[in-house]
Every structure is written in C-alpha cells, then in structure tokens.
C-alpha cells in the first residue's frame, strides 16, 4: 500500500500494549506502519490513554514515524464500547450520556465502534435503530476488520441517519494493522483532515480486507480457548505465552500485508 501525495492513509482503531488485550509495541507499530504505508494511527486502548500519550510523544521525536492521535475505547456500564478521539484526558464516565458529554467537553469526537457486535456493540440489543439511537454520536464504524460479515452489513443500515462514518482494523497485533484503513485527502493538519472525513465533508474511501458472507469475527488462539476449561496456562507463564503467540501471529500466521478492497466511498 503506497501513500499518494496529498492523501493520508489512516488507521482509526488500534490497541497498544497498554490496552488490556493489546500486544502492539511502539517499535512494532512504527515498523508496520512504514511497511504498510500508514500515515496516521489512532491509538484507542481500552479504558486508558497512557499508551497513546507515550506513543505520541515518542513519534514526535522520530523521523518517519506515523502521526499518533490520542483516543480511548471506553467500556461502559453495560459492557458496550465507545471511542473518544482527539482526547486531552482519559474518559472517566461509564454511562453513555455522561461519556458523550465528557468527550465533547474536551473538544473530542464521539465514535461508535462495531455497533452490532454481540458482546460489546452499543446497538447490539436494538432491533431497528433510529436516529435517536445515534444522538451525540459523530460517526459509526461502517467496517471493522475484526467484525463478522453480518455485523458489518448491519452497520451499513445506519448510513441514512446522517452521521459520519469510519473504518478500522481493531488491531491488537501488528499483523492486524492496516486490515481496514481510511484513505482521505490531506486538507490542512492531520486532525483537521480526520475531522473533515469523519463529518463526511470531503471525499474519502474506507478500504478493508475481504469478508465473505457468513464469515465470523477474527479469533485469537481458538485452540487454546477450546481447551482452556480443561487446561490452564500457569499465570507465571502467561507473559511468555503471549509473546510466543505474538511471534506466531506476526511472523507465521499473517506475515503478508493485507489485500484490501474498497468497502465504502463518500464522493
């Protein structure tokens, strides 16, 4: 994936080692972003912005590093997820309305990731969403590379409700990065460009990996989770086991760059 002059390739949904379930290191992020032509990475760790702050500070001193945007994927009281982008402080609220207000007070943007994911989508229990269900939401994730074909298709049903859209890889390992990116024009600074895209004020495209009808969401270590009720890895060995799986995921399972197709275009 080669960047085009005057355009930005942005990864809007990415988890670092500071996230509860992320294993992307700073060096791994920079290396992968360079290889895959990613200019901007939004760090959206679960319930913290410490990783985003650290990565942003380091990237500002390193030539060739991607632009890092501070975000957070907040876990709400009912288990659903909400992303705040362009944050200056962590989100403390766990009620939806309060979290939305908190993000807005910071001047941030409110993003709804994977709206219909069974485990943590904000609209997972809503049979027929209406514009009322999207009040306060600046954009929803129209394509999530981790999500199932069915969940992504349902997300498209929200398009007529006049909010913005974005796509994201929901990356937890370096190999996941770039599985869904936004290709947008550079119009001023990076933040200005992203805000214009999210509000659908400029032409842009969401590009993601192919999803076949019936395909399920991305799974990690499926064999381990099948045997976990019977065999547990001792806690003392978990850090090493995670690094072994990280090596497998990045170097063996998915060593090639993802092949992307256009999944949404705003003209």
C-alpha positions in Angstrom: 0.0 0.0 0.0 1.8 3.1 -1.2 0.7 6.6 0.1 -0.5 9.0 -2.6 0.8 12.6 -2.4 -1.8 14.9 -0.9 -3.6 12.0 0.8 -3.4 10.3 4.1 -3.8 6.6 5.0 -5.3 6.4 8.5 -5.7 3.5 10.9 -8.5 4.7 13.3 -8.9 1.7 15.6 -5.7 0.3 17.1 -4.7 -1.2 20.5 -1.2 -1.0 22.0 0.5 -3.0 24.8 -1.1 -0.5 27.2 -4.6 -1.9 26.4 -5.9 -4.8 28.4 -5.8 -7.1 25.4 -3.3 -5.3 23.0 0.2 -6.5 22.2 1.4 -3.8 19.7 4.7 -2.3 20.9 5.8 1.2 19.8 8.6 -0.2 17.7 6.3 -2.8 16.1 3.7 -0.1 15.3 6.3 2.2 13.6 7.8 -0.7 11.7 4.4 -2.0 10.5 3.1 1.5 9.6 6.1 2.1 7.4 5.8 -1.2 5.7 2.1 -0.7 5.0 2.1 2.9 4.1 0.1 4.1 7.1 0.5 7.8 7.8 -1.8 8.2 10.8 -2.6 5.8 13.7 -5.3 6.5 16.3 -4.4 4.6 19.5 -7.7 3.6 21.0 -6.7 1.5 24.0 -9.3 0.1 26.4 -10.0 2.5 29.2 -6.7 4.3 29.1 -4.9 6.9 27.1 -1.4 6.3 28.7 -0.2 4.3 25.7 -1.5 6.9 23.2 0.3 9.6 25.1 3.5 7.7 25.3 3.4 6.7 21.6 2.5 10.2 20.5 5.4 11.7 22.5 7.9 9.2 21.0 6.6 9.6 17.5 7.1 13.3 17.6 10.8 12.8 18.1 11.3 10.1 15.5 11.6 10.9 11.8 9.4 8.7 9.6 7.0 7.7 12.5 3.3 7.9 11.8 1.2 10.7 13.3 -0.3 9.4 16.5 -3.8 10.5 17.6 -4.9 10.1 21.2 -8.1 8.1 21.6 -9.7 5.7 24.1 -12.2 2.9 23.7 -14.2 3.3 26.9 -16.1 0.3 28.4 -19.5 1.5 29.6 -21.5 0.1 32.5 -23.4 -2.3 30.3 -20.3 -3.7 28.7 -20.6 -1.8 25.4 -17.8 0.2 23.9 -17.5 3.9 22.9 -14.5 5.6 21.3 -13.4 9.2 22.1 -10.9 10.7 19.6 -8.7 13.8 20.0 -8.7 13.5 23.7 -6.7 15.5 26.2 -7.7 13.5 29.3 -9.0 9.9 29.9 -12.7 9.3 30.0 -14.0 8.7 33.5 -17.7 8.2 32.9 -19.3 4.8 32.3 -22.8 6.0 31.4 -23.3 6.6 27.7 -24.7 10.1 28.0 -22.1 11.2 30.5 -19.2 9.7 28.4 -20.5 11.5 25.3 -20.7 14.8 27.3 -17.2 14.3 28.7 -15.7 13.7 25.2 -17.5 16.7 23.8 -16.3 18.9 26.7 -12.7 18.0 25.7 -13.4 19.0 22.1 -13.1 15.4 21.1 -15.2 13.4 18.7 -17.6 10.5 19.7 -17.2 7.3 17.6 -19.3 4.2 17.8 -17.1 1.1 17.1 -18.6 -2.2 15.9 -22.3 -1.1 16.5 -23.8 -4.6 16.4 -21.1 -6.8 17.8 -22.9 -9.3 20.1 -20.5 -8.8 23.0 -20.0 -5.1 23.2 -21.7 -3.2 20.4 -23.7 -0.2 21.5 -26.7 -1.2 19.3 -26.5 -5.0 19.8 -29.8 -5.1 21.6 -31.6 -2.6 19.3 -33.7 -4.4 16.6 -34.5 -1.4 14.5 -32.1 1.6 15.2 -33.4 5.1 14.6 -31.6 8.5 14.5 -32.5 8.8 18.2 -30.1 5.9 19.0 -27.3 7.9 17.4 -27.8 11.2 19.3 -24.4 12.6 20.3 -22.5 10.1 18.0 -20.2 11.8 15.5 -19.5 8.6 13.5 -20.1 4.9 13.5 -17.7 2.2 12.3 -19.1 1.1 9.0 -16.4 -1.6 8.6 -14.5 -3.3 11.4 -11.8 -5.7 10.1 -12.2 -7.9 13.3 -16.0 -8.0 12.9 -18.1 -10.6 11.2 -19.6 -10.1 7.7 -23.1 -9.9 9.2 -22.2 -7.2 11.8 -20.5 -5.1 9.2 -23.5 -5.4 6.8 -25.9 -4.4 9.6 -23.7 -1.3 10.2 -24.4 -0.2 6.7 -28.1 0.2 7.6 -27.1 3.2 9.7 -25.9 5.2 6.7 -29.2 7.1 6.1 -29.1 8.5 9.6 -26.8 11.4 8.7 -23.9 10.8 11.0 -20.3 10.3 9.9 -18.6 7.0 9.2 -15.1 5.5 9.6 -13.5 2.1 9.3 -10.9 0.4 11.5 -8.7 -2.6 11.8 -9.4 -3.1 15.5 -5.8 -4.1 15.6 -4.4 -6.0 18.6 -1.3 -7.4 17.0 1.0 -5.7 14.5 -0.2 -8.1 11.8 -3.7 -6.7 12.2 -2.7 -3.2 11.4 -3.9 -1.9 8.0 -6.6 -4.5 7.6 -9.0 -1.6 7.4 -7.9 2.0 6.7 -9.4 5.3 5.6 -7.9 6.9 2.5 -8.6 10.7 2.8 -7.3 14.0 1.4 -4.8 16.0 3.4 -6.6 19.3 3.9 -4.6 21.2 6.4 -3.3 19.4 9.5 -3.9 15.7 10.3 -6.6 16.4 12.9 -8.4 18.9 10.6 -8.3 16.3 7.8 -9.6 13.5 10.0 -12.4 15.7 11.4 -13.5 16.6 7.9 -13.5 13.0 6.9 -15.5 11.8 9.9 -18.1 14.5 9.3 -18.3 13.4 5.6 -17.2 16.9 4.4 -14.6 15.6 2.0 -14.4 12.6 -0.4 -12.8 9.6 1.1 -12.7 5.8 0.9 -12.8 3.0 3.5 -10.7 0.0 2.4 -10.8 -3.3 4.2 -10.0 -7.0 3.9 -12.4 -9.2 2.1 -15.3 -10.6 4.2 -17.3 -13.5 2.8 -21.0 -13.9 3.6 -21.2 -15.9 6.8 -17.7 -15.2 7.9 -17.3 -14.8 11.7 -15.2 -12.2 13.5 -11.4 -12.5 13.9 -10.5 -15.1 16.5 -7.2 -15.3 18.5 -5.8 -18.6 19.7 -9.0 -20.5 19.1 -7.4 -23.9 20.1 -6.3 -22.5 23.4 -9.8 -21.2 24.2 -11.3 -24.6 23.3 -9.1 -26.4 25.8 -8.9 -23.7 28.5 -11.8 -25.1 30.5 -9.7 -28.2 31.0 -6.1 -27.0 30.7 -4.9 -23.6 32.0 -1.5 -21.9 31.4 0.0 -21.1 34.8 -0.1 -17.3 35.4 3.7 -17.2 35.7 4.0 -18.4 32.1 1.3 -16.2 30.6 3.6 -13.3 29.6 5.9 -15.7 27.8 3.0 -17.5 26.2 1.6 -14.2 24.9 4.9 -13.3 23.3 5.1 -16.7 21.6 1.6 -16.2 20.2 2.6 -12.6 19.2 5.5 -14.0 17.2 3.3 -16.6 15.6 0.6 -14.1 14.7 3.1 -11.5 13.3 5.7 -13.8 11.7 3.9 -17.0 10.7 0.1 -16.8 10.7 -0.2 -13.5 8.8 3.2 -12.4 7.6 2.0 -10.8 4.3 0.4 -7.3 4.0 -3.4 -7.5 3.9 -5.1 -7.2 0.5 -7.7 -4.5 0.7 -10.8 -3.7 -1.3 -13.0 -0.6 -1.2 -15.9 -1.2 1.1 -17.3 2.3 1.3 -16.8 5.6 -0.7 -18.0 9.0 0.1 -17.8 11.1 -3.1 
